[in-house]
Amino acid sequence: IPEMARAEYVELSAEALTPTVTVPPEEIKTFYEANAARFVQKEERKASHILINAAKDAKDDAKAAAKAKADDLYAQVKKNPKAFADLAKKNSQDTGSAANGGDLGFFGKGMMVKPFEEAAFKAGKGDIVGPVLSDFGYHVIMVTDVRPEKGKSLAEATPEIDGELKKQKAQRKFTELAEKFATAAYEQSASLKAAAALAGLPIKQSPWVSKGQTGVPPFTNQKLLTALFSDEVMKNKRNSEAVETAPNNLIVARMLESKPATVRPLPE
């Protein structure tokens, strides 16, 4: 049975510091005003289409045949809009949407090919337009819904801004404290209290972990496990060095109690 130890440790990370920082309302307001465009939901359209393929390099007679079929389908859906989904399932050559009755869902500008986009955004809800020629072929388009442009109010945007600014402040705080944290653990190596107090962090305890074997988090980290079983920690009863277990994440550990390596009895 390998040597075992139970440790106490303090973890300094940007994530752990996030709850300890606050963002004044005036900072949130300043950020909101400086990034106003970010909190605007651009206009979106929901549309269905029937596509009749016509490659850019197709011969004129093939293009004409595709156009004639698209014209016929356009005439049918203009006469009976309720038949659009059924006609799309039977005739559309866009395999991705045909099974859904041609439904493409909501989309914003820049998400569709230009001719299709321009036609969809010029039309109103319930309008049927086409045939519209794009690089894919001829589209018969029905606009089924419109989401107008809408901006988030300061109150609506506050939780998002507060979370983002807290992360930024916590990152800066981590950078400021990292060296002081490591120094406090080293200079006051008989206890973790100074390192913990520096950032108002709790001293945590681990279950038993075995030397040379992956333990439970955070002692799944090999560097931390090696530091815990070093002579400095095990024999001299000092704090470990500050170990970087992940980016922006430092841990200092010390041994609470240990068990020497033993040989299991033969009957066991």
C-alpha positions as CSV (number, residue, x, y, z in Angstrom):
1,I,0.0,0.0,0.0
2,P,1.7,3.2,-1.1
3,E,2.4,6.2,1.2
4,M,-0.8,8.2,1.7
5,A,-1.6,11.7,2.9
6,R,-4.5,13.9,3.6
7,A,-3.9,17.6,2.7
8,E,-5.3,21.0,3.3
9,Y,-4.9,23.5,0.5
10,V,-5.7,27.0,-0.8
11,E,-6.6,27.6,-4.4
12,L,-6.1,31.0,-6.0
13,S,-7.8,31.3,-9.4
14,A,-9.5,34.0,-11.4
15,E,-12.7,31.9,-11.1
16,A,-12.5,31.7,-7.3
17,L,-11.9,35.5,-7.1
18,T,-14.9,36.4,-9.3
19,P,-17.4,36.3,-6.4
20,T,-15.2,38.6,-4.4
21,V,-15.3,41.5,-6.8
22,T,-18.1,44.0,-7.4
23,V,-18.9,46.2,-10.3
24,P,-20.4,49.7,-9.5
25,P,-23.6,50.6,-11.5
26,E,-21.8,53.5,-13.1
27,E,-19.2,51.2,-14.6
28,I,-22.0,49.0,-16.1
29,K,-23.7,52.0,-17.5
30,T,-20.4,53.3,-19.1
31,F,-19.8,49.9,-20.7
32,Y,-23.4,49.8,-21.9
33,E,-23.1,53.2,-23.6
34,A,-19.7,52.5,-25.1
35,N,-20.9,49.2,-26.6
36,A,-24.5,50.1,-27.5
37,A,-24.4,48.3,-30.9
38,R,-23.6,45.0,-29.1
39,F,-26.9,45.0,-27.3
40,V,-29.1,45.4,-30.4
41,Q,-30.8,42.3,-31.8
42,K,-30.7,42.9,-35.5
43,E,-33.8,42.3,-37.6
44,E,-34.4,38.6,-38.5
45,R,-36.7,36.9,-41.0
46,K,-38.2,33.4,-41.0
47,A,-38.8,32.0,-44.4
48,S,-39.6,28.8,-46.3
49,H,-38.4,28.2,-49.9
50,I,-38.8,25.8,-52.8
51,L,-35.5,25.4,-54.7
52,I,-35.2,24.3,-58.3
53,N,-31.5,23.6,-59.0
54,A,-29.9,25.5,-61.8
55,A,-26.1,25.5,-61.8
56,K,-24.2,28.7,-62.9
57,D,-22.6,26.8,-65.8
58,A,-25.8,25.0,-66.8
59,K,-26.9,25.3,-70.5
60,D,-29.5,27.8,-71.4
61,D,-32.2,25.2,-72.1
62,A,-31.6,23.6,-68.7
63,K,-31.9,27.0,-67.0
64,A,-35.0,27.7,-68.9
65,A,-36.6,24.4,-67.9
66,A,-35.7,25.2,-64.2
67,K,-37.1,28.7,-64.5
68,A,-40.4,27.4,-66.1
69,K,-40.8,24.8,-63.2
70,A,-40.1,27.5,-60.6
71,D,-42.7,29.8,-62.3
72,D,-45.3,27.1,-62.2
73,L,-44.7,26.4,-58.5
74,Y,-44.8,30.2,-57.8
75,A,-48.2,30.4,-59.5
76,Q,-49.5,27.4,-57.5
77,V,-48.4,28.8,-54.1
78,K,-49.7,32.3,-54.9
79,K,-53.1,30.8,-55.7
80,N,-53.0,28.6,-52.6
81,P,-50.4,29.6,-50.0
82,K,-51.5,26.8,-47.6
83,A,-50.1,24.3,-50.1
84,F,-46.5,25.8,-49.8
85,A,-45.2,23.2,-47.4
86,D,-46.6,20.3,-49.3
87,L,-45.3,21.6,-52.6
88,A,-41.9,22.1,-51.0
89,K,-41.7,18.5,-49.7
90,K,-42.6,17.2,-53.2
91,N,-40.6,19.5,-55.4
92,S,-37.8,21.4,-53.6
93,Q,-34.3,20.2,-54.4
94,D,-32.9,21.6,-51.2
95,T,-32.7,18.3,-49.4
96,G,-31.9,20.1,-46.1
97,S,-35.2,21.9,-45.9
98,A,-37.6,20.0,-48.2
99,A,-38.5,17.5,-45.5
100,N,-39.6,20.4,-43.3
101,G,-41.8,21.9,-45.9
102,G,-39.0,24.3,-47.0
103,D,-38.7,25.9,-43.6
104,L,-35.3,27.6,-43.1
105,G,-36.0,29.0,-39.6
106,F,-34.9,32.5,-38.6
107,F,-31.9,34.2,-40.1
108,G,-30.3,37.6,-40.1
109,K,-28.5,39.5,-42.8
110,G,-25.3,38.0,-44.0
111,M,-26.5,34.4,-43.4
112,M,-28.0,33.7,-46.8
113,V,-26.8,34.2,-50.4
114,K,-27.3,37.8,-51.5
115,P,-30.2,37.5,-53.9
116,F,-32.2,35.4,-51.5
117,E,-31.4,37.7,-48.6
118,E,-32.4,40.8,-50.5
119,A,-35.7,39.3,-51.6
120,A,-36.6,38.0,-48.1
121,F,-35.8,41.3,-46.4
122,K,-37.8,43.4,-48.9
123,A,-40.9,41.2,-48.4
124,G,-43.4,41.4,-45.6
125,K,-44.7,38.7,-43.4
126,G,-46.8,36.3,-45.4
127,D,-45.5,37.5,-48.8
128,I,-44.5,35.1,-51.5
129,V,-41.8,36.2,-53.9
130,G,-39.9,34.6,-56.7
131,P,-38.5,33.0,-58.6
132,V,-35.3,34.5,-57.3
133,L,-32.1,33.3,-59.1
134,S,-29.0,32.6,-56.9
135,D,-25.9,30.5,-57.4
136,F,-28.0,27.5,-56.3
137,G,-30.9,27.9,-58.7
138,Y,-34.4,29.4,-58.6
139,H,-36.1,30.0,-55.2
140,V,-39.7,30.5,-54.5
141,I,-39.8,32.2,-51.1
142,M,-42.5,32.7,-48.5
143,V,-41.7,34.9,-45.5
144,T,-43.4,33.4,-42.5
145,D,-42.4,35.6,-39.7
146,V,-40.4,38.8,-38.9
147,R,-38.5,39.8,-35.8
148,P,-37.9,43.5,-35.9
149,E,-34.6,45.0,-34.7
150,K,-34.7,45.3,-30.9
151,G,-32.3,46.8,-28.4
152,K,-31.7,45.5,-24.9
153,S,-32.3,48.1,-22.2
154,L,-29.7,48.8,-19.6
155,A,-31.6,46.8,-17.1
156,E,-31.8,43.8,-19.5
157,A,-28.1,44.0,-20.4
158,T,-26.9,44.5,-16.8
159,P,-26.5,40.8,-15.8
160,E,-24.4,40.1,-18.9
161,I,-22.3,43.2,-18.5
162,D,-21.9,42.6,-14.7
163,G,-20.7,39.0,-15.4
164,E,-18.2,40.1,-18.0
165,L,-16.7,42.9,-16.0
166,K,-16.4,40.7,-12.9
167,K,-14.4,38.2,-14.9
168,Q,-12.1,41.0,-16.2
169,K,-11.6,42.4,-12.7
170,A,-11.0,38.9,-11.2
171,Q,-8.4,38.2,-13.9
172,R,-6.6,41.5,-13.0
173,K,-6.9,40.7,-9.3
174,F,-5.4,37.2,-9.9
175,T,-2.5,38.7,-11.7
176,E,-1.9,41.2,-8.9
177,L,-2.1,38.5,-6.2
178,A,-0.3,35.6,-7.7
179,E,3.2,36.6,-6.7
180,K,2.1,37.8,-3.2
181,F,0.2,34.5,-2.8
182,A,3.2,32.4,-3.5
183,T,5.5,34.6,-1.3
184,A,3.1,34.4,1.6
185,A,2.9,30.6,1.4
186,Y,6.7,30.4,1.3
187,E,7.6,33.0,4.0
188,Q,4.9,31.8,6.4
189,S,5.4,28.1,5.6
190,A,4.1,26.7,8.9
191,S,0.5,27.6,8.0
192,L,-1.8,28.4,5.0
193,K,-3.6,31.1,6.9
194,A,-1.6,34.0,5.5
195,A,-1.9,32.8,1.9
196,A,-5.7,32.3,2.4
197,A,-6.2,35.6,4.1
198,L,-4.5,37.5,1.3
199,A,-7.4,37.0,-1.1
200,G,-10.1,36.0,1.4
201,L,-10.0,32.4,0.2
202,P,-11.1,29.3,2.2
203,I,-8.7,26.6,3.3
204,K,-10.0,23.3,1.9
205,Q,-9.3,19.7,2.9
206,S,-8.7,16.7,0.6
207,P,-9.6,13.1,1.2
208,W,-6.7,10.6,1.4
209,V,-4.5,10.5,-1.7
210,S,-1.8,8.0,-2.6
211,K,1.7,8.7,-3.6
212,G,2.2,8.1,-7.3
213,Q,-1.4,7.6,-8.0
214,T,-4.0,10.1,-9.4
215,G,-6.2,11.2,-6.6
216,V,-9.4,13.3,-6.6
217,P,-9.4,16.9,-7.8
218,P,-7.3,19.0,-7.5
219,F,-4.8,16.2,-6.7
220,T,-5.4,14.7,-10.2
221,N,-2.6,17.1,-11.2
222,Q,0.7,15.3,-11.1
223,K,2.8,18.4,-10.3
224,L,0.6,19.1,-7.2
225,L,0.7,15.5,-6.2
226,T,4.5,15.4,-6.4
227,A,4.8,18.7,-4.4
228,L,2.5,17.2,-1.7
229,F,4.8,14.1,-1.3
230,S,8.0,16.1,-1.4
231,D,10.4,16.0,1.6
232,E,9.7,19.7,2.2
233,V,6.0,19.0,2.8
234,M,6.0,15.5,4.3
235,K,9.1,15.5,6.4
236,N,9.7,19.2,7.2
237,K,5.9,20.0,7.6
238,R,6.1,23.1,5.4
239,N,3.7,24.5,2.8
240,S,4.3,23.3,-0.8
241,E,5.4,25.7,-3.5
242,A,2.6,27.4,-5.3
243,V,1.8,25.0,-8.1
244,E,0.2,26.1,-11.4
245,T,-2.4,23.4,-12.0
246,A,-4.0,25.2,-14.9
247,P,-3.8,28.6,-16.5
248,N,-4.6,31.3,-13.9
249,N,-4.8,28.7,-11.2
250,L,-2.4,28.3,-8.3
251,I,-2.6,25.9,-5.4
252,V,-0.5,25.7,-2.2
253,A,-0.9,22.5,-0.1
254,R,0.3,21.2,3.2
255,M,0.1,17.8,4.8
256,L,-2.6,17.3,7.5
257,E,-1.8,13.7,8.3
258,S,0.0,10.8,6.6
259,K,0.3,7.1,6.5
260,P,3.6,5.3,5.6
261,A,3.8,2.8,2.9
262,T,2.9,-0.7,4.1
263,V,2.8,-4.3,2.9
264,R,-0.6,-5.9,2.9
265,P,-0.8,-9.0,5.1
266,L,-0.8,-12.4,3.2
267,P,-4.3,-13.3,4.4
268,E,-5.7,-10.0,3.1
